[in-house]
Each structure stands twice: as structure tokens, then as C-alpha cells.
Amino acid sequence: MSASTLAHERKSLLRSKAHTLAKMGEIAEAAADAISAVYPDSGTVTILSESWREDNTADYPAYYDISLAGVLATDRADILFSGADLAKAAECGVSAITETSAGNIRIRAVEAPTTNITATYWIIHKEESA
């Protein structure tokens, strides 16, 4: 394959990737709107890049605590990253699983992002999921 053919294919793949990420963003925005309508304990949060911490958890050592009154350890919290920030979350390996404790939602990542990320969260209380 010639260098110009490879360059053309690379450019085409990058355009496809940009288009796919834009469509995923549109879907994420629509999902966030629907979530807010269904779950009263939901909202949007900006996850600040400088507020991440680390511990010795092997797979996901970086973590960020979202302080939120009313969250209990028995609750389940789900999180959806905004369309524009979906790729940022994926790049740093944010886990799809959250942890809850009294007053906190914890998200984990392989590494902390270097820029702020916006997300929608919603809380499912134990009695709602039973």
C-alpha cells in the first residue's frame, strides 16, 4: 500500500471516529434528559480534574468522590458522561461501576483525567430496586 493510500485511509477513519463520537454524544445528552425526568434524585456534576485522589486499588487507583446529601451505602448510583466528555472518560479508563457511602458517590478510573468532565448521575434507593 502506498503512503498516500494509507494517509487517505487514516483520514477517513478519523472522520468516522469523530462522527461516531458526535452521535454517541447526542445519545448521551438525550439519555441524560430522560434520566432527569424519571429519577428525582438525579443531577449534573462537574468532576474537577484537580480533585481526584489515589489509593492502592490495583485496577482503578484513581478515584473521585461526589458529595451528595441523602446518598446511603445501600443505594446504587449510576453515572453517564456528557456527550462532549464521553471520550475523555474512556481515555482515562473510568469504571462503569460506582461505589456509594453515606453522602458520597465514588467513581474510579485507571488514571485521573487531566481536564474537567461533566456527567449526569442518578440514585436508585434500595426500596426502588427491590
C-alpha positions as CSV (number, residue, x, y, z in Angstrom):
1,M,0.0,0.0,0.0
2,S,1.3,3.4,-0.9
3,A,1.9,6.2,1.7
4,S,-0.8,8.3,0.1
5,T,-3.3,5.5,0.3
6,L,-2.5,4.9,4.0
7,A,-2.8,8.6,4.7
8,H,-6.2,8.7,2.9
9,E,-7.5,5.7,4.9
10,R,-6.2,7.2,8.2
11,K,-8.0,10.5,7.4
12,S,-11.2,8.6,6.6
13,L,-11.0,6.6,9.8
14,L,-10.5,9.7,11.9
15,R,-13.6,11.3,10.2
16,S,-15.6,8.2,11.1
17,K,-14.4,8.3,14.7
18,A,-15.3,11.9,15.0
19,H,-18.8,11.3,13.6
20,T,-19.3,8.3,15.8
21,L,-18.3,10.2,19.0
22,A,-20.6,13.1,18.0
23,K,-23.5,10.6,17.6
24,M,-22.7,9.0,20.9
25,G,-22.7,12.4,22.5
26,E,-26.2,13.2,21.1
27,I,-27.4,9.9,22.5
28,A,-25.8,10.6,25.9
29,E,-27.5,14.1,26.0
30,A,-30.9,12.6,25.2
31,A,-30.4,9.9,27.9
32,A,-29.5,12.5,30.5
33,D,-32.7,14.4,29.8
34,A,-34.7,11.2,30.1
35,I,-33.0,10.2,33.3
36,S,-33.8,13.6,34.9
37,A,-37.4,13.1,34.1
38,V,-37.6,9.6,35.7
39,Y,-35.3,9.8,38.7
40,P,-35.9,12.7,41.1
41,D,-32.6,12.1,42.8
42,S,-30.5,13.0,39.7
43,G,-28.4,15.9,38.6
44,T,-25.4,17.1,36.7
45,V,-22.0,17.4,38.2
46,T,-18.6,18.7,37.0
47,I,-15.9,16.3,38.0
48,L,-12.8,18.5,38.6
49,S,-9.5,17.2,37.3
50,E,-7.6,18.6,40.3
51,S,-9.8,16.8,42.9
52,W,-9.0,13.2,42.0
53,R,-7.2,11.1,44.6
54,E,-5.4,7.8,44.5
55,D,-5.2,4.7,46.7
56,N,-3.8,1.3,46.3
57,T,-6.8,-0.3,44.4
58,A,-5.0,-2.3,41.7
59,D,-7.2,-1.9,38.7
60,Y,-8.6,1.6,39.3
61,P,-6.3,3.5,41.7
62,A,-7.7,7.0,40.8
63,Y,-11.0,8.0,42.5
64,Y,-13.3,11.0,42.8
65,D,-15.9,11.5,45.5
66,I,-19.1,13.3,44.6
67,S,-20.5,14.7,47.8
68,L,-24.3,14.4,47.8
69,A,-26.6,14.6,50.8
70,G,-29.1,11.8,51.1
71,V,-26.9,9.1,49.5
72,L,-26.7,5.9,51.5
73,A,-24.2,3.0,51.4
74,T,-27.2,0.8,50.4
75,D,-28.1,3.0,47.4
76,R,-26.9,2.4,43.8
77,A,-25.6,5.3,41.8
78,D,-25.3,5.3,38.1
79,I,-23.4,7.9,36.1
80,L,-23.5,8.9,32.4
81,F,-20.8,11.2,31.0
82,S,-21.9,14.1,28.8
83,G,-21.5,13.7,25.1
84,A,-18.5,16.0,24.9
85,D,-16.8,14.3,27.7
86,L,-17.5,10.7,26.9
87,A,-14.2,10.2,25.1
88,K,-12.3,11.9,27.9
89,A,-13.8,9.4,30.4
90,A,-13.0,6.5,28.1
91,E,-9.4,7.6,27.6
92,C,-8.6,7.6,31.3
93,G,-10.4,4.3,31.9
94,V,-13.3,5.4,34.1
95,S,-15.1,2.4,35.6
96,A,-18.7,1.8,34.8
97,I,-19.3,0.8,38.4
98,T,-19.7,3.3,41.2
99,E,-19.4,2.9,44.9
100,T,-21.7,4.6,47.4
101,S,-21.3,5.5,51.1
102,A,-23.1,7.9,53.4
103,G,-23.1,11.2,51.5
104,N,-20.9,10.1,48.6
105,I,-20.8,8.6,45.2
106,R,-17.3,7.4,44.3
107,I,-16.1,6.9,40.7
108,R,-12.9,5.2,39.9
109,A,-10.5,5.3,36.9
110,V,-7.3,3.8,35.7
111,E,-5.8,7.3,35.7
112,A,-7.2,10.7,36.7
113,P,-8.3,12.8,33.7
114,T,-6.3,16.0,33.1
115,T,-9.4,18.1,32.3
116,N,-12.8,18.5,34.0
117,I,-15.5,16.1,33.0
118,T,-19.3,16.7,33.1
119,A,-21.7,13.8,34.0
120,T,-25.3,13.1,34.9
121,Y,-25.8,10.9,38.0
122,W,-28.9,9.3,39.3
123,I,-29.5,7.5,42.6
124,I,-31.6,4.3,42.9
125,H,-32.6,3.8,46.5
126,K,-32.7,0.2,47.8
127,E,-36.5,0.3,48.1
128,E,-36.8,1.4,44.4
129,S,-34.7,-1.5,43.2
130,A,-36.3,-4.3,45.3
